[in-house]
Amino acid sequence: MKWTKAAGVGLLGSLIMFLLMMLGIHGTGIAPFNTPPSAAFLIELGLPAQPLGLIVHFGYGAFWSVLLVYLYEDNVDTKKGLAIALGAWLIMMIIYSPIIGWGLFGFGDAHTLSATDPLYLEAGPKYLISTLILHLVFGAVIGLGNAKWVTS
């Protein structure tokens, strides 16, 4: 039951992250990309973005939350959730972003694509900052959620 609850907390954190991302892409237009990174990764691999993008995004969130509980057992807190999220963000910046074509830490050539291209990424540090903020929100949710609901 503990692992199911931890996965549920990860799904909640992923949902909040997803809703903020969709607000940035479709609501306010402030997102530096047209496609969420999980979907962009699949597009680059030649796979269908939907529904696989959602499955990857939510599966990734559940995984990191379960890993947090596995690593820290009954000593989970918000600080540890933020640390896990920072690690996930670094993996995204160093591994996934270059695979997508967005470059190391988002400083690639994707800004030269058409602004309507699904793999377009705005030039500059906006990607770096916005994804860091999203990951920190996720980390706070899984740290606090697991501490209150799973390991207390």
C-alpha positions in Angstrom: 0.0 0.0 0.0 2.9 2.4 0.8 4.2 2.1 -2.8 0.8 2.7 -4.3 0.4 5.8 -2.1 3.8 7.0 -3.1 3.0 6.5 -6.8 -0.3 8.4 -6.2 1.6 11.3 -4.7 3.9 11.3 -7.8 0.9 11.3 -10.0 -0.5 14.3 -8.2 2.8 16.1 -8.5 2.9 15.3 -12.2 -0.7 16.5 -12.6 0.1 19.9 -11.1 3.3 20.1 -13.2 1.3 19.2 -16.3 -1.5 21.7 -15.6 1.1 24.5 -15.1 2.8 23.5 -18.3 -0.4 23.5 -20.3 -1.3 26.9 -18.8 2.1 28.2 -20.0 1.7 26.7 -23.5 -2.0 27.2 -24.2 -3.2 29.7 -21.6 -0.6 32.4 -21.3 1.8 31.6 -24.1 4.8 32.1 -21.8 6.1 28.6 -22.2 9.4 28.5 -24.2 8.2 25.4 -26.1 5.1 24.2 -28.0 5.2 20.7 -26.9 5.8 19.3 -23.4 9.3 17.8 -23.1 8.0 14.2 -22.6 6.0 14.5 -25.8 8.8 16.2 -27.7 11.2 13.4 -26.7 8.8 10.8 -28.2 8.3 12.9 -31.4 12.1 13.0 -31.8 12.2 9.2 -31.4 9.5 8.9 -34.1 6.9 7.7 -31.7 3.3 9.1 -31.3 3.2 11.9 -28.8 -0.2 11.1 -27.5 -1.2 9.2 -25.5 2.4 8.0 -24.9 3.5 11.5 -23.8 1.1 11.6 -21.0 2.0 8.0 -20.0 5.7 8.9 -19.9 5.1 12.1 -18.0 2.9 10.6 -15.3 5.0 7.4 -15.1 8.1 9.5 -14.6 6.4 11.4 -11.8 5.3 8.2 -10.1 8.8 6.7 -10.4 10.5 9.6 -8.8 8.1 9.7 -5.9 8.4 6.0 -5.3 12.2 6.4 -5.5 12.1 9.1 -2.9 10.2 6.9 -0.4 12.5 4.0 -1.2 15.6 6.0 -0.6 14.5 7.8 2.5 11.9 5.4 4.0 10.3 7.2 7.0 12.6 10.2 6.8 11.0 11.9 3.7 10.6 15.6 3.8 10.2 18.5 1.5 13.9 19.2 1.3 14.5 15.6 0.1 11.7 15.9 -2.4 13.3 19.0 -3.8 16.7 17.2 -4.0 15.1 14.4 -6.0 13.4 16.8 -8.3 16.6 18.7 -8.9 18.3 15.4 -9.8 15.4 14.6 -12.3 15.8 18.1 -13.7 19.5 17.7 -14.2 18.9 14.4 -16.0 16.4 16.1 -18.2 18.9 19.0 -19.0 21.9 16.7 -19.6 20.3 13.7 -21.3 16.8 14.3 -22.6 17.1 17.9 -23.9 20.1 17.0 -26.2 18.2 13.9 -27.5 15.1 16.1 -28.3 17.4 18.5 -30.2 17.0 21.3 -27.6 20.7 21.1 -26.6 22.5 20.8 -23.3 20.5 22.8 -20.8 18.3 24.0 -23.7 21.0 25.9 -25.5 20.7 24.2 -28.8 19.5 25.2 -32.3 15.8 24.4 -31.8 15.1 28.1 -31.9 15.9 28.1 -35.6 12.9 25.9 -36.3 9.6 27.5 -37.3 7.8 28.9 -34.2 4.9 26.5 -35.0 7.1 23.4 -35.2 6.4 20.9 -32.3 10.1 20.7 -31.5 10.6 24.5 -31.5 12.3 25.9 -28.4 12.7 29.6 -27.7 16.3 30.8 -27.5 17.6 31.9 -24.1 17.4 30.8 -20.5 13.6 30.7 -20.3 13.5 26.9 -20.8 16.1 26.4 -18.1 14.3 28.5 -15.6 10.7 27.4 -16.3 11.5 23.7 -16.2 13.5 24.2 -13.0 10.5 25.9 -11.4 8.2 23.1 -12.6 10.5 20.5 -11.2 10.8 22.3 -7.9 7.0 22.5 -7.6 6.9 18.8 -8.3 9.6 18.2 -5.7 7.7 20.2 -3.1 4.5 18.2 -3.8 6.2 14.8 -3.5 8.3 15.7 -0.5 5.4 17.2 1.5 2.8 14.7 0.2 4.9 11.6 1.0 5.9 13.0 4.4 2.2 13.7 5.3 0.4 10.8 3.6 2.8 7.9 3.1 5.6 7.9 5.6 3.9 9.6 8.7 
